[in-house]
Amino acid sequence: MFDLHPRKRKNYDVARSVGDVGSGRSVIPYLVDFLQCKQGKILRDEHKKDVVGIRSFKHYGRSVLINAVTGPFGEKTQVINVLSGRVVKDIEEDESPAKEARILFCCPKNAQFAVVGVESVDGRDALQVIKEFAKGLRRLFDDCVCPIKAIAESESWLENASLKQLSVVTKTPKPIILEDGVPDQPVSEEFGCLACVITPPKGKKFLGRTFYEDLQARKRSGNGLLTLPDVLEHKSLEDLVIETTIEGQDGRTKTILLGDAKTPAIREILSNHGEPRPDDEHFRMRVLDSVFNKYSAVGIRLKEKWDESEKEELEVDDVDWNTDDEKQPADQE
């Protein structure tokens, strides 16, 4: 969820929103201008230690599709030919083995907030592009704030979900030793946490619903013991780290800590491992369908066509989006 509103909720000078930043334009033309400025430059995500670059983008009226690349920075690594085992080249600290990840920024007319669909590939995403855009808007309109918040699953989704798997994780790391059985030979040692995974009996997809409801209630109250044959006996629920894998009625699956106060963010699987990733048009239409559903869930009815755009929104005045912490790419031959 991408929002924009005055810093002061009352007695503000200009009413700003994603639909009208105060100039009669939505944030869409500002995003397009921002992307034009940032294309070919490097953005850094210091929190994830990633670099992000904008490869290309397309403007579709009320939505913008961004193709970006992202990868780790500050680590020296190597490219190795897996057939011969030989090092092909070194990847220096200022280079990165990058993944391509897409973003779809959606801002229907008269909506109170914009929705950003962020593609994650092998755990990497390019959300930093939108975060930098929000920073730029805050600098440009210093009387406003521009928060970005994950859209959480609804309470009804959680309440109607079914329990697929229960994982009880030990809190204290235990040694994991690898040896070849030969005396006085070196051994490899690592530390890790042991998890006891409970799945439904063969032929069943879920664990009992009543059991799951009782488990949640007793975790919240702090009472109750959990007995796991041959592993744990009579352990208080307060003393256990329990992960639950649940599946909603729409088929989406999440793994969250039992009793965690944070509601999990919405996440949809676009393709599984080994399956081809959807092309740009498939990705765009899939996200747009989901965005319509998210607006409907909060009572917003959309009538505006996604590909329509008002002419006065196509361009904005010259805006300086540059910051001192940007890194320019080195000149290439």
Solvent accessible surface area in square Angstrom, and as a share of the most:
residue,aa,sasa,rsa
1,M,65,0.29
2,F,0,0.00
3,D,33,0.17
4,L,2,0.01
5,H,29,0.13
6,P,13,0.08
7,R,134,0.49
8,K,140,0.59
9,R,170,0.62
10,K,161,0.68
11,N,145,0.74
12,Y,101,0.39
13,D,141,0.73
14,V,54,0.31
15,A,65,0.50
16,R,36,0.13
17,S,40,0.26
18,V,0,0.00
19,G,24,0.23
20,D,57,0.30
21,V,0,0.00
22,G,40,0.39
23,S,57,0.37
24,G,48,0.46
25,R,56,0.20
26,S,0,0.00
27,V,0,0.00
28,I,3,0.01
29,P,3,0.02
30,Y,15,0.06
31,L,0,0.00
32,V,18,0.10
33,D,33,0.17
34,F,1,0.00
35,L,0,0.00
36,Q,111,0.49
37,C,33,0.20
38,K,4,0.02
39,Q,77,0.34
40,G,50,0.48
41,K,39,0.17
42,I,46,0.23
43,L,6,0.03
44,R,76,0.28
45,D,13,0.07
46,E,102,0.46
47,H,167,0.75
48,K,94,0.40
49,K,113,0.48
50,D,6,0.03
51,V,27,0.16
52,V,3,0.02
53,G,15,0.15
54,I,10,0.05
55,R,139,0.51
56,S,43,0.28
57,F,41,0.17
58,K,114,0.48
59,H,64,0.29
60,Y,51,0.20
61,G,9,0.09
62,R,7,0.02
63,S,0,0.00
64,V,0,0.00
65,L,0,0.00
66,I,0,0.00
67,N,11,0.05
68,A,0,0.00
69,V,36,0.21
70,T,1,0.00
71,G,0,0.00
72,P,30,0.19
73,F,32,0.13
74,G,45,0.43
75,E,116,0.52
76,K,125,0.53
77,T,55,0.32
78,Q,94,0.42
79,V,59,0.34
80,I,87,0.44
81,N,65,0.33
82,V,138,0.79
83,L,169,0.84
84,S,66,0.43
85,G,51,0.49
86,R,185,0.68
87,V,74,0.42
88,V,96,0.55
89,K,101,0.43
90,D,61,0.32
91,I,15,0.08
92,E,76,0.34
93,E,103,0.46
94,D,102,0.53
95,E,78,0.35
96,S,34,0.22
97,P,68,0.43
98,A,57,0.44
99,K,81,0.34
100,E,58,0.26
101,A,0,0.00
102,R,10,0.04
103,I,0,0.00
104,L,0,0.00
105,F,0,0.00
106,C,0,0.00
107,C,0,0.00
108,P,3,0.02
109,K,80,0.34
110,N,129,0.66
111,A,6,0.05
112,Q,122,0.54
113,F,24,0.10
114,A,0,0.00
115,V,9,0.05
116,V,22,0.13
117,G,14,0.13
118,V,55,0.32
119,E,11,0.05
120,S,66,0.42
121,V,24,0.14
122,D,95,0.49
123,G,66,0.63
124,R,68,0.25
125,D,30,0.16
126,A,0,0.00
127,L,43,0.21
128,Q,15,0.07
129,V,0,0.00
130,I,0,0.00
131,K,80,0.34
132,E,25,0.11
133,F,0,0.00
134,A,1,0.01
135,K,84,0.36
136,G,3,0.03
137,L,0,0.00
138,R,84,0.31
139,R,125,0.46
140,L,69,0.34
141,F,27,0.11
142,D,111,0.58
143,D,49,0.25
144,C,0,0.00
145,V,36,0.21
146,C,2,0.01
147,P,39,0.25
148,I,54,0.28
149,K,126,0.54
150,A,82,0.64
151,I,43,0.22
152,A,47,0.36
153,E,9,0.04
154,S,61,0.39
155,E,110,0.49
156,S,63,0.40
157,W,25,0.09
158,L,32,0.16
159,E,114,0.51
160,N,65,0.33
161,A,0,0.00
162,S,31,0.20
163,L,1,0.01
164,K,58,0.25
165,Q,57,0.25
166,L,3,0.02
167,S,10,0.06
168,V,3,0.02
169,V,32,0.18
170,T,36,0.21
171,K,125,0.53
172,T,91,0.53
173,P,73,0.46
174,K,91,0.39
175,P,76,0.48
176,I,105,0.53
177,I,95,0.48
178,L,131,0.65
179,E,112,0.50
180,D,97,0.50
181,G,64,0.61
182,V,81,0.47
183,P,109,0.68
184,D,151,0.78
185,Q,86,0.38
186,P,119,0.75
187,V,79,0.45
188,S,67,0.43
189,E,101,0.45
190,E,115,0.52
191,F,116,0.49
192,G,24,0.23
193,C,69,0.41
194,L,111,0.55
195,A,46,0.36
196,C,33,0.20
197,V,80,0.46
198,I,45,0.23
199,T,76,0.44
200,P,24,0.15
201,P,82,0.52
202,K,211,0.90
203,G,83,0.80
204,K,138,0.59
205,K,121,0.51
206,F,64,0.27
207,L,30,0.15
208,G,46,0.44
209,R,103,0.37
210,T,95,0.55
211,F,92,0.38
212,Y,8,0.03
213,E,83,0.37
214,D,61,0.32
215,L,9,0.05
216,Q,53,0.23
217,A,47,0.36
218,R,126,0.46
219,K,44,0.19
220,R,176,0.64
221,S,71,0.46
222,G,18,0.17
223,N,103,0.53
224,G,24,0.24
225,L,109,0.54
226,L,16,0.08
227,T,71,0.41
228,L,16,0.08
229,P,104,0.65
230,D,146,0.76
231,V,82,0.47
232,L,32,0.16
233,E,112,0.50
234,H,126,0.56
235,K,86,0.37
236,S,29,0.19
237,L,3,0.02
238,E,113,0.51
239,D,88,0.45
240,L,18,0.09
241,V,48,0.28
242,I,3,0.01
243,E,60,0.27
244,T,1,0.01
245,T,21,0.12
246,I,1,0.01
247,E,22,0.10
248,G,5,0.05
249,Q,152,0.68
250,D,83,0.43
251,G,46,0.44
252,R,44,0.16
253,T,57,0.33
254,K,17,0.07
255,T,80,0.46
256,I,41,0.21
257,L,80,0.40
258,L,14,0.07
259,G,53,0.51
260,D,66,0.34
261,A,103,0.80
262,K,164,0.70
263,T,48,0.28
264,P,20,0.13
265,A,47,0.36
266,I,45,0.23
267,R,149,0.54
268,E,51,0.23
269,I,88,0.45
270,L,50,0.25
271,S,34,0.22
272,N,92,0.47
273,H,175,0.78
274,G,87,0.84
275,E,91,0.41
276,P,120,0.76
277,R,100,0.36
278,P,15,0.10
279,D,95,0.49
280,D,47,0.24
281,E,86,0.38
282,H,98,0.44
283,F,3,0.01
284,R,15,0.06
285,M,85,0.38
286,R,85,0.31
287,V,18,0.10
288,L,4,0.02
289,D,84,0.43
290,S,20,0.13
291,V,3,0.02
292,F,68,0.29
293,N,94,0.48
294,K,39,0.17
295,Y,0,0.00
296,S,52,0.34
297,A,86,0.67
298,V,93,0.53
299,G,54,0.52
300,I,26,0.13
301,R,166,0.61
302,L,34,0.17
303,K,188,0.80
304,E,50,0.22
305,K,140,0.59
306,W,29,0.10
307,D,93,0.48
308,E,84,0.38
309,S,41,0.26
310,E,57,0.26
311,K,172,0.73
312,E,105,0.47
313,E,10,0.05
314,L,97,0.48
315,E,136,0.61
316,V,24,0.14
317,D,111,0.57
318,D,152,0.79
319,V,31,0.18
320,D,118,0.61
321,W,4,0.01
322,N,76,0.39
323,T,38,0.22
324,D,156,0.81
325,D,120,0.62
326,E,30,0.14
327,K,76,0.32
328,Q,107,0.48
329,P,68,0.43
330,A,88,0.68
331,D,145,0.75
332,Q,169,0.75
333,E,227,1.02
